[in-house]
Amino acid sequence: MIDVSKEGNSILFNVKGLHKLWAFKSQLQVPVAHIRGVRQDPEALKGWWKGWRLPGTHVPGLITAGTFLKDDRRIFWDVHNEDKAVIIDLEHDDYDQLIIEVADPAAVIELLSVA
């Protein structure tokens, strides 16, 4: 799970607990200007193939965490409970997309949409 907060002109994504081990990251920082969109999309989460792990952890049906390469796009995943996942599209950043599990998807969508 990830905590999302805004600090100035940046959004901080803090990876919590053991997810740090599985995702091989503890924090991401993204400038607000790099966020193109944010949404919940259960269809995008379906399927067992998430891409090539670079590094990451993937146990189908249980957890997907870390950096994945799929269709020439770098995607950061940290999802255990797909019902609480949000998808964040980025431009001009290290990642093309963040797919993360958060405690309150509606609040994160509102925070990132307003930002």
C-alpha positions in Angstrom: 0.0 0.0 0.0 1.1 3.5 -0.7 0.5 6.8 1.1 0.1 9.8 -1.3 0.7 13.4 -0.2 1.4 16.7 -1.8 4.5 18.7 -0.9 4.8 22.0 -2.8 4.9 21.2 -6.6 5.5 17.5 -6.0 3.5 14.5 -5.2 5.1 12.0 -2.8 4.3 8.3 -3.0 5.5 6.6 0.2 5.6 2.8 0.1 4.5 1.3 3.4 5.6 -1.8 5.3 6.8 -5.0 3.6 5.7 -3.6 0.3 9.1 -1.8 0.3 10.8 -5.2 0.0 8.5 -6.5 -2.7 8.6 -3.2 -4.7 12.3 -2.5 -4.2 11.4 1.1 -3.5 10.4 3.1 -0.5 9.4 6.4 -2.1 8.6 8.0 -5.4 8.5 11.8 -6.0 6.7 13.1 -9.1 6.3 16.7 -10.1 2.6 17.7 -10.3 3.2 18.9 -13.9 4.1 15.3 -15.0 0.7 13.9 -14.0 -1.5 13.5 -17.1 -4.4 11.7 -15.5 -5.6 9.5 -12.7 -8.4 6.9 -12.6 -9.6 3.5 -11.4 -9.9 1.0 -14.2 -10.5 -2.7 -13.1 -10.2 -3.8 -16.8 -6.6 -2.6 -17.0 -5.6 -4.7 -14.0 -6.9 -8.0 -15.4 -4.7 -10.7 -16.8 -1.6 -12.4 -15.3 1.0 -10.8 -17.6 2.1 -7.4 -16.1 5.4 -7.2 -18.1 9.0 -7.9 -17.6 10.2 -7.4 -13.9 13.0 -4.9 -13.6 13.2 -5.6 -10.4 9.9 -6.6 -8.9 7.7 -9.2 -7.4 4.8 -10.9 -9.1 2.7 -13.7 -7.6 -0.5 -13.8 -9.8 -3.6 -13.3 -7.8 -1.6 -12.1 -4.7 0.7 -9.2 -5.4 2.4 -7.2 -8.1 5.1 -4.8 -6.9 8.1 -3.1 -8.4 9.1 -1.9 -11.9 7.8 -3.6 -14.9 8.4 -3.1 -18.6 5.4 -3.7 -20.9 4.9 -2.4 -24.5 8.0 -0.2 -24.2 6.5 1.5 -21.1 8.0 1.6 -17.6 5.3 0.9 -15.1 5.6 1.0 -11.3 3.2 -1.4 -9.6 2.3 -1.9 -5.9 -1.1 -3.7 -5.8 -2.3 -6.4 -3.5 -6.0 -5.5 -3.4 -7.1 -4.5 -6.9 -10.3 -2.8 -5.6 -8.2 -0.1 -4.0 -5.9 0.4 -7.0 -5.5 3.7 -8.9 -3.7 4.2 -12.2 -1.7 7.4 -12.7 -0.5 8.3 -16.2 2.7 10.3 -16.3 4.7 12.1 -18.9 8.4 13.3 -18.9 9.1 11.1 -15.9 11.1 7.9 -15.1 7.9 6.0 -15.2 5.1 6.1 -17.8 2.5 4.9 -15.4 2.0 4.2 -11.7 -0.5 1.5 -10.7 -0.7 1.6 -6.9 -3.0 0.5 -4.1 -4.1 3.2 -1.7 -6.3 3.3 1.4 -8.9 5.7 -0.1 -8.9 5.7 -4.0 -11.5 8.5 -4.2 -9.4 10.8 -2.0 -6.3 10.2 -4.0 -8.1 10.7 -7.3 -9.5 14.0 -6.0 -6.0 15.1 -4.7 -4.3 14.4 -7.9 -7.0 15.8 -10.1 -7.0 19.1 -8.2 -3.2 19.2 -8.2 
